[in-house]
Amino acid sequence: MFTITPIASSIHDPESVERIVDEYRAAFATVGGSLDPTDGPTLPFILTGGTEAQILEQWNVEEPLFLIAHPNQNSLPSSLEALARVGQLGGRGRILYLSGPDDVDGLERLAEAVHDLDVYRHMREKTIGVVGPPSDWLVASMPDPETLKAAWGPTAIPIGLDRLYKVYTTDPDVEPLPAGETRVTIGEINKAEGVYRGLQDLVAGEHLDALSLRCFDVISDIDTTGCLALARLNDEGIIAGCEGDLVSTVTMMWVRELLGEVAWMANPSRANPVEDTLWLAHCTVPPSLISNLRLDTHFESDRGVGMHGEFAPGPITVIRVGGNDMERIWLAEGEILHPGDEPDLCRTQVELGLEEGAVAELLSDPLGNHLVMIRGHHAGRLWSWWEAMVAPAPSDR
């Protein structure tokens, strides 16, 4: 549910204004809008012209401003003027224009905008546990907590690896992950599942919505890997990034909140800008995304447990967030061409065919190493949310 707040100029005929409200009341209800207060976002419905000052007075500067406009009574001109001023003041927003109460496409855009605002709010309520600092090589993927909070909303809290080790056990007492062929022993699987159990305890104890793990230290400290644990947590809705990569962790959180999609964080390992193909590989793939799951060793160390599976053909979207203030984004849609089984790459591998120019852009202006892949073509939806919520405000462009 969301709240509709009508805004009208006092010089307009009150009966005409009330007729507009009545005309749209039922249409708003079809997409969850109410003229009575709700716990959801509030969207101003601009009934007449001459309302610019009222719009600005009611604007919550902590959120983007979405204005609902209609064809009559100078609603659209007033909305344009007010939103232009919001942009001059460093704010963001959008006009949601309805050509009438039967504008199905416009009402669908309105419903999407409300969901966008819900996601914006939810992201600002999230807490990410940084379990060990980011890996030293992630020189472009280590935003400070203030930058993360300002750009994307979540609060990042540091958690020492020693906290994980205190609750780590080699007798995890968890339902084992179903898998086919395996190259690792039951003892190694139990150790990897122990990391999973330990991270579950940290999530519950610290009330975390997500975590990032400095996983290579886990290998040297307790002789196992976090790959299996992170894969399982992601399937359970606890966003879990590896190598302490906060950028990829918040990206996976974003696509889960906005689209409901489980994401895979992976290395772009091979690229062909002429054919627009790209190989992704990593050992932490969530089991729900693949078939023929096998438990293998972790690639770089040949220790612990890594996830080895196959992606079926189909549409995908690949995402990378970056920039000094986490304000930039790279998006590409494409198709899965086929899985791989190369000995010199991380265990789960897939070759992608991307849209024209995407690989060349990735190579010429990279935002960092890890990419996030999700099933389906979602670039338009992702781009729309980012532009309204994160992209530099018009006054800064």
Summary of the structure (lengths in Angstrom):
residues: 397
radius of gyration: 23.9
end to end distance: 33.6
largest distance: 79.3
contacts: 1372
relative contact order: 0.11
helix: 38%
strand: 26%
